Amino acid sequence: MTNNYVGKRVKRTEDPRLIRGLAHYVDDVALPGTLHVSFVRSIYAHARITNVDTSAALAAPGVVAVYTGHDVAKIGAVPCASALPDLKVPDHRVLASDKVYFVGHPIAAVVATDRYAARDAVDLVMVDYEELPVVTDVEQAAAGGPVIHESFGDNIAYKLTTGEGDIDAAFAAADRTVKQRILHNRLAPIAMEPRGVLARYFPGEEELTMWSSTQIPHLMRTQVALMIGIPENKLRVITPEVGGGFGSKLNVYAEEALLGWISMQLGKPVKWIETRRENMLATIHGRGQVGDIEVAFKNDGTLTGLRYSVFADLGAYHQLLTPAIPTLTGLMLSGAYKIPAIQMNITGCFTNKMATDAYRGAGRPEATYVVERALDLVAAELGADPAEVRRKNFPAPSEFPFHTATGLDYDSGDYEAALNKAQEIAGYAQLREEQKQGRQEGRLMGIGVSTYVEICALGPSQAMPAGGWESATVRIEPTGKVTVLTGASPHGQGQETSFAQIAADELGVDINDITVIHGDTGVVQYGIGTFGSRATAVGGTAVFVAIQKLKEKAQKIAAHMLKADASRVSFEGGKYSLEAAAAASAATGTSEPVVPVGEAPAGALPEPQTEGKSSLTIQDIALAAHLAKELPPDTEPGLSATYFFEPKNFTFPFGTHIAVVEIDHETGDIKFLRYVAVDDCGRVINPMLVDGQVHGGIVQSIGQAMYEEVVYDEQGQLVTGTLMDYAVPRAKHIPNFELDRTETPSPVNPLGVKGVGEAGTIGATPAIVGAIVDALAPFGVRHLDMPIKPENVWRIINHG
Amino acid sequence: MKKAINLSVNGVSRTDEVEPRMLLVHYLRDVLELTGTHVGCETSLCGACTVMLDGQAVKSCTLFAVQADGSAVTTIEGLAENGKLHPVQEGFWEKHGLQCGYCTPGMIVTAAQLLERNAAPSREEICHGLDGNLCRCTGYQHIIEAVEYAAKKAGQS
């Protein structure tokens, strides 16, 4: 294979349509006669519904139908795919009929001829409520606050203890222990494109097509088909352009099933586009844990035990993976360290709030955060440098695969190499010196270090609720154009480019000859989707292996056409040749993706001419395979291959982030002086895309650490219901990132890829919080909960 | 009661009858089928709907179409000239200034207008100029680099 593309900074093939405003997101798909849906949502966090009067709404201009909970009782429950022992699963109907459990809970769907009329009529639906006591605090919910789902008797959805090793003995024998209560603020994912669904039912063909802004088109098809009772192969789900997900679209929502069902009732296309306010209220939130971390360690800094007991705020209902998220925290509690005994105690609780579920990192940022905070506390107890305490507890590269007391086997790693590189780039020793000097002058400068490891490439099917493999079909068309169908469903990550890079190199063709198709269940074989930093490591591997299968067949055809034994034919640079030397003339050079132009000359299929040739391009062979006049006996015509890749393990990317901040005495304002990130995501397909993933993730961490929190008041009203109240970082909030990498290939897949989509949200928060806490160390501060705002800092400086 | 409006959009004269409460963004998207302008928050906080109205970058989700009567509007679809990308579009492609692409049209229009006012902005001035536009994917660094690239490129031509 020639590396013309893989490993290089190739510009994205998806960009020309996006930068010219010509791409299509769900709301950009216009079908004639489309009706618009708007939802009546609960204004109370917990109440009985005593009456829903739709008569005024039905009489309003343009209104076609209004559906209430009783009308849609036959639609199946919103699914929860998590299977945990003794898990309580509430019956999550698509519309509330008797009780509402959170503000934003959908009660009725109004269908009208345009979106303005639908929205107007929502206000005409009269809902009578009888208010009930509300519980929003997770610890109060656990301790016996008002019971949300009466039949369960309490608010505890599940309790689970995980981990290996003798935790009690570890604490009993420890030289020292340290304990800290830690809060993980509830966050809103805020994909810039809110959710949206367009559904069109053809009553004659009995076919339903749904355009939905989702990360999991195939899983959604299966679940929605079951919910609304349409055969799965009569439902086609298309994800056109998807404007970000971050886990919030790794779900199956009530609105998706309702839109499909309504289109079937009315025989017309129906569209619902979520407003931002709805997105804050009724799209899943992330994080939302509070608990105690305890560490046992020796006087020399060696860790001997770690216990984390946590209350997980699940919200009012389970969405697809709600209860599973805290269990991912449990898996990653060993961090990048050798810890002989680990225990996690989870109490998952219902509260009168929107469900929590997967938000970028999904349980793993929580793990990294508590472990890294714990390491800082150990360092503070010992008066040691936080980087050195970390270094002391790393497993050596020779210890991989490294078994953790959480039951995982880390694939590969050199944690010290990443730490060393980050310290070198940051000038760590000098920074510490500068900090020491500065403190004497009254400067509040802090340095935070995070040496994280994450679990990616989700994952082996045994550990996944709905299959952890990914699929690919690679096909060379008669004209030599290459079509790649991937079951992954990228929504910004750039796999149209990175998968084309893999295919271009493996097939020796120009990148502009490749089209990567995804997100259409009518076209693409079944797939799992894009989440959990899995698309390249699992889906990219499927592409890679499918190409090897395709090339095996092409080799046989090539040998037949060249009238030689297959063993004498070699493939190099896109050509099958009788002698390896012939490859020297093969296609090389890297062409950049181009802006497609409207005019194109008419083309014609070339006549396959093989007589007397000593080499054939793979595109020549594709044409011959389709014409099928010159194939070896018993060879199927056509040239395509499909592969479903099942990973044998997860992958474990890692790295070191170092944040340096300075705090303004007068205002408490926190300013970044430096931000250094050395990430190791295994082999890199496109360094530019990897940098983009790391930047974006770190900025979401900055958001969590310093700005973002979903706030409900005691009545369960969402206080942070708009982007005015919920602070998403803006350009002025970011430091100038200094990125670098180490590259430790993963042995789990033939590409050696580990995944990078969530690294920034996992590795960065502890570095940022560590830096702020370090800056405030002169005030005796050892921990602060997120988001750390200037006000909190100012109070510490001024009032201690 | 519908009201007649006359305006120029991407250099093309338009005359339409619209409801007085129709938002400019819905007029552009639903009536003119220029769907490159996106709606991200309906409250003028995210900037996905940014267009140029008589040379000023404005949030089209909080303007009525009737307020644009008599004006010249430029949307993302109108930035490239004769099939040649605007330097800002080129910069976004070159520097990987976009991921999901949803904020991108608003971001590009804002950046184009920023460069019209200040041909060689500092990093700080770029960040200030983009303060009304949210991006959740890129972490902004590549967007800033894209604008710097465009400034340099435009300065050369």
Boltz contact constraints between the chains, C-beta under 6 A:
constraints:
  - contact:
      token1: [A, 11]
      token2: [B, 93]
      max_distance: 6.0
  - contact:
      token1: [A, 15]
      token2: [B, 93]
      max_distance: 6.0
  - contact:
      token1: [A, 18]
      token2: [B, 98]
      max_distance: 6.0
  - contact:
      token1: [A, 18]
      token2: [B, 101]
      max_distance: 6.0
  - contact:
      token1: [A, 18]
      token2: [B, 104]
      max_distance: 6.0
  - contact:
      token1: [A, 19]
      token2: [B, 89]
      max_distance: 6.0
  - contact:
      token1: [A, 19]
      token2: [B, 92]
      max_distance: 6.0
  - contact:
      token1: [A, 19]
      token2: [B, 93]
      max_distance: 6.0
  - contact:
      token1: [A, 20]
      token2: [B, 80]
      max_distance: 6.0
  - contact:
      token1: [A, 21]
      token2: [B, 36]
      max_distance: 6.0
  - contact:
      token1: [A, 21]
      token2: [B, 76]
      max_distance: 6.0
  - contact:
      token1: [A, 21]
      token2: [B, 77]
      max_distance: 6.0
  - contact:
      token1: [A, 21]
      token2: [B, 105]
      max_distance: 6.0
  - contact:
      token1: [A, 23]
      token2: [B, 101]
      max_distance: 6.0
  - contact:
      token1: [A, 28]
      token2: [B, 35]
      max_distance: 6.0
  - contact:
      token1: [A, 190]
      token2: [B, 136]
      max_distance: 6.0
  - contact:
      token1: [A, 192]
      token2: [B, 40]
      max_distance: 6.0
  - contact:
      token1: [A, 192]
      token2: [B, 102]
      max_distance: 6.0
  - contact:
      token1: [A, 192]
      token2: [B, 103]
      max_distance: 6.0
  - contact:
      token1: [A, 192]
      token2: [B, 136]
      max_distance: 6.0
  - contact:
      token1: [A, 193]
      token2: [B, 102]
      max_distance: 6.0
  - contact:
      token1: [A, 243]
      token2: [B, 100]
      max_distance: 6.0
  - contact:
      token1: [A, 243]
      token2: [B, 102]
      max_distance: 6.0
  - contact:
      token1: [A, 244]
      token2: [B, 100]
      max_distance: 6.0
  - contact:
      token1: [A, 244]
      token2: [B, 136]
      max_distance: 6.0
  - contact:
      token1: [A, 244]
      token2: [B, 137]
      max_distance: 6.0
  - contact:
      token1: [A, 275]
      token2: [B, 42]
      max_distance: 6.0
  - contact:
      token1: [A, 276]
      token2: [B, 41]
      max_distance: 6.0
  - contact:
      token1: [A, 276]
      token2: [B, 42]
      max_distance: 6.0
  - contact:
      token1: [A, 491]
      token2: [B, 100]
      max_distance: 6.0
  - contact:
      token1: [A, 492]
      token2: [B, 99]
      max_distance: 6.0
  - contact:
      token1: [A, 492]
      token2: [B, 100]
      max_distance: 6.0
  - contact:
      token1: [A, 492]
      token2: [B, 137]
      max_distance: 6.0
  - contact:
      token1: [A, 688]
      token2: [B, 96]
      max_distance: 6.0
  - contact:
      token1: [A, 692]
      token2: [B, 96]
      max_distance: 6.0
  - contact:
      token1: [A, 692]
      token2: [B, 138]
      max_distance: 6.0
  - contact:
      token1: [A, 692]
      token2: [B, 142]
      max_distance: 6.0
  - contact:
      token1: [A, 695]
      token2: [B, 139]
      max_distance: 6.0
  - contact:
      token1: [A, 695]
      token2: [B, 141]
      max_distance: 6.0
  - contact:
      token1: [A, 696]
      token2: [B, 137]
      max_distance: 6.0
  - contact:
      token1: [A, 696]
      token2: [B, 138]
      max_distance: 6.0
  - contact:
      token1: [A, 696]
      token2: [B, 139]
      max_distance: 6.0
  - contact:
      token1: [A, 698]
      token2: [B, 139]
      max_distance: 6.0
  - contact:
      token1: [A, 699]
      token2: [B, 139]
      max_distance: 6.0
  - contact:
      token1: [A, 722]
      token2: [B, 43]
      max_distance: 6.0
  - contact:
      token1: [A, 723]
      token2: [B, 41]
      max_distance: 6.0
  - contact:
      token1: [A, 723]
      token2: [B, 45]
      max_distance: 6.0
  - contact:
      token1: [A, 723]
      token2: [B, 46]
      max_distance: 6.0
  - contact:
      token1: [A, 724]
      token2: [B, 45]
      max_distance: 6.0
  - contact:
      token1: [A, 728]
      token2: [B, 134]
      max_distance: 6.0
  - contact:
      token1: [A, 730]
      token2: [B, 131]
      max_distance: 6.0
  - contact:
      token1: [A, 731]
      token2: [B, 127]
      max_distance: 6.0
  - contact:
      token1: [A, 731]
      token2: [B, 130]
      max_distance: 6.0
  - contact:
      token1: [A, 731]
      token2: [B, 140]
      max_distance: 6.0
  - contact:
      token1: [A, 732]
      token2: [B, 127]
      max_distance: 6.0
  - contact:
      token1: [A, 732]
      token2: [B, 131]
      max_distance: 6.0
  - contact:
      token1: [A, 734]
      token2: [B, 140]
      max_distance: 6.0
  - contact:
      token1: [A, 737]
      token2: [B, 141]
      max_distance: 6.0
